[in-house]
Amino acid sequence: MTRVPNDAARLAGAVRAVVGQLHRRLRQVDNAGVLTPSQSAVLARLHRDGPATQAQLAAAEHVRQQSMAATLGALDELGYLSRTRDPRDGRRVLVALSDLGEKTARGVHQHREEWLARALTDDLTAEERRKIDEALPLLAKLAQR
């Protein structure tokens, strides 16, 4: 295994910490306390990836099926989900977002972007925003690795 240069190791820790802080901050502003982080994550995943089984969602979110069942139950009670038989395997049930769930997921996404746009405008100069804009392709490249 090749040795990682000290500056790369330091930068890796800094990037991870900042991305984690930003992610946590965005989760705080997205739902005004209505949804738990787990519920918000499942809502976002279904919005992004489409219908899935409970087992697929549990695996994707790295939780036990029992935990996913509780999360889905809470989202169901809020009216955010619909369930249908899998057309390829009638024994399985697909979970999808209801119309209200779609509207809510879009609203959460929009609320996060509005908060972030306001923060970029209020807290950073045009030059600082330009630097972030220039760094985005590099961060995207890291995310695709």
Secondary structure, DSSP 8 states (H G I E B T S, - for coil): -----HHHHHHHHHHHHHHHHHHHHHHHHSSTTSS-HHHHHHHHHHHHH--B-HHHHHHHHT--HHHHHHHHHHHHHTT-EEEEE-SS-TTSEEEEE-HHHHHHHHHHHHHHHHHHHHHHHHHS-HHHHHHHHHHHHHHHHHHT-
